Amino acid sequence: MNYMPKMDRRSFLATSAAAGLMLGFRIPDADATGMQTGMSPQLPADMPMAPEVNAWVAVNPDDTVVIRIARVDMGQGTLTGLAQLVAEELDCDWSKVTWDYPTPGLNLKRKRIWQNYQTAGSQGIRQSQKYVREGGAAARMMLLQAAANEWKVPVAECTVDKGVITHGPSKRTTTYGKVAAAAGKLEVPKEPKLKDPKDWKIAGKPLNRLDTADKIVGKQVYAIDIKLPGMLVAAIKQSPVIGNKIKSFDAAAVEKMPGVKKVVQVGDEAAAVVADTFWHAKSAVEALPVVWEETANDKVSSETIAAMLKEGLSAEKAFVGNKQGDALGELGKAAKKIEAVYAYPYQNHAPMEPMNTTALWSPDKCEVWAPTQNAETALAVAAAASGLPVDKCECYRMSLGGGFGRRASSHDFVQQAVLIAKQMPGTPIKLIWSREEDMTHGRFHPISQCKLTGGLDDQGNLTALHMRLSSQSIVASLIPQLLKDGMDPFVFQGLNPTGPEGQFGYDIPNLLIDHAMRNPHITPGFWRGVNNNQNAIYLECFMDELAHAAGQDPLEFRRKLMAKYPKHLGVLNAVAEKIGWGTKPPEGVFRGIAQHMGYGSYVAAASEVSVSKGGTLKIHRIVAATNCGHAVNPRQIQYQIEGSFVYGLSALLYGECTVADGKIEQENFDTYNVMRMDEMPKVETIIMPSNDFWGGVGEPTIFVAAPSVLNAIFAATGKRIRTFPLKNADLSST
Amino acid sequence: MIKLTINGQVHEVDVEPSTPLLWTIRENVGLTGTKYGCGIAQCGACTVHIDGKAVRSCSVPASSAVGKQITTIEGLAVNGKLHPVQQVWLDKDIPQCGYCQSGMMMAVAALLKQKPHPTDADIDKAITNICRCGTYAQVREGIHAVAKA
């Protein structure tokens, strides 16, 4: 690169900091100056790095604004939303906004100036909004100060509109691009004042995403697409019984196959073939004879797991998540007692882009190019596998073909890529999982059962409720340090007595929600919505059961219990009104309703379905409401609601991974079906932010799609389906 | 060595004739806009046009496309002008993660060539591509928008 201006120490630091930044579709090939040339789609690859104003904002001489994004966009629009928040406070020209993804290695070097990279739990915006807005506001103040300094006028006499700074008295103007380098030398103001959201002009607006252009012409480079000079491709075979170790493999049997370069063991549980192409590697690894150890897990099946969970439903010992009064005592005295047992299966995330990572290892350096929801974890995993200190490692953040929690739950694919690359020093290795490996070695939505017992008095009032969960703990498998005296607090998502994450929305005088933890060997993970998915089905379908047992309208029955929870009630009322609850639906159409709170947001749905005599379900329409506190981009929120319903209804209709001989049985989309266009209902969204908190939007609405549909199915058929998915249920009427 | 005509250009590629067209396009020709999703013609992420018809390239051998016109997402725009489907996809901001959308747009473009004004039933029948982000509602609106334009 020719562009290398004379720099003082401060700007040198800023620029070398920028050296670790990369973005999107170009390979970050460090050039002679140590700068990376990966830049956003709008900017030419050979353009110099923009002068940094502060950690969050850099501005080019041509006034293009580069906003640094720590969280990852996997389709949920957080990139655009975060950029809107920064740009709003910055008062820049939105049409000139582009972005950068600082690498996690750079974040470490700069004392985690970009803070948390975790993109899961619908937290991208709600947990970083304050400091990214402050980053934008501080940059604005610095840019204005730099202009004032140049003009030798008080900064109070300067204003800015869309990146153009004006000195009021003299009418002189300049632009952000012209003063950015000077601004970067100023001290970053602490705790700058933020705008009142009611004055927002960029945030809060339904803007198009920043990152669509490359996606529609096939230019977007996902991790699976990366090409590096001299790169080879690996395909892997992991133990079919998850966790069983490899005993031996016969490399000679496949070494002569086309394109094969090397056959390697990967950790304790896998073997891989490295070849010139994935097709060659995959063909060879499928032919590779491998002997696996035998363990007691070989005898595990869906039936044995179900029996294990069933035992938990009546086990004496259980962790208590929510307790009011004396539920068990009052249930004994109830005029009417209602009981039901529900069961929720294992499900695979099945993002469209299978797991993959490219790794390049040498004795003094390890680099990975990874599709990750948390690049800091990916870096830590890569460093551990490489045997090198973390400051000798780097992770470049590639575009993700979906994530849904899989790429946050485990970075097993990153570890494997490094373990393979380590056996071929100096050669970049792209490891790609086949769809079959991806399906059978997921971090599955945990399996769960729930026994609910409700007590009604002679007036039909709900006096007591006991929810006994018996399920696998994700936390025990992935983050055991978060267990509290053995208890997994995450299993109570949406059922907690208080708290911003997921508060139970009913006032029941005697309540007991407890959990018996039962952990089979199948690896669980955080799956879009996580434990809220089954918890919302259990609670909201059972509330429907209770309402019918009490002879009351399901909406009215709920409303009586929700006076203390106005935000829960607010979204429920909104969907009820819009769907026309209480009015007659079209002939043959039936309605169901549900509400839930999770990941900081209040959500509700009302569905209209019909079921043919033969048992064919048609979901016609779902009205969804969310109160996510602040709505940063209503258009992207609408898309998240629609998308969450596709994901949630796919799970309800088809999602099931079964176990036989210790192995997951479903290997591809032919046996693990998902929803297609023809099953997509009309979705009407109500975005009703109350502007007094910050909630998530990537997941919450998924909770209510399934229970609202299930309640509508009951209204249509009188059948209460309590075991999922629906493909196994008979909805026909005789 | 086989000869493939992709986006109007002839490529001589050194593959076993049975290699799936998908991997030939991605790895031997180097056009990565066409995606791998399942390898068994279930998801449609690998959809390309062969002589104008939508084909799931993961499940046809490269040799079967010899002498035919192959179009990938990279060749859908002509002379720098976006295909109407791409233009609507951009204007309406339809992709989420975007991974399935190359195949989705190729399938839609083929449908619209055959039926410029498809009904919802036509769309349901023809567009069976999987999108895990769940863009189906926007895809349907997008197809109707192209038809109206």
Interface residues (C-beta under 8 A of the other chain):
Chain A: M74 G75 Q76 G77 N208 R209 T212 A213 D214 K215 I216 V217 G218 K219 Q220 V221 Y222 I224 D225 K227 V233 P258 T277 F278 W279 A350 P351 M352 E353 P354 S399 L400 G401 G402 G403 F404 I432 S434 R435 R635 Y639 E642 G643 S644 F645 V646 Y647 N668 F669 D670 V674 M675 R676 M677 D678 M680 K682 V683
Chain B: E16 T19 P20 W23 R26 E27 N28 G30 L31 T32 G33 T34 K35 Y36 G37 C38 G39 I40 Q42 C43 A45 T72 I73 E74 L76 A77 L82 Q86 W89 L90 D93 I94 P95 Q96 C97 G98 Y99 C100 Q101 S102 M105 I123 D124 K125 I127 T128 N129 I130 C131 R132 C133 G134 T135 Y136 A137 Q138 V139 R140
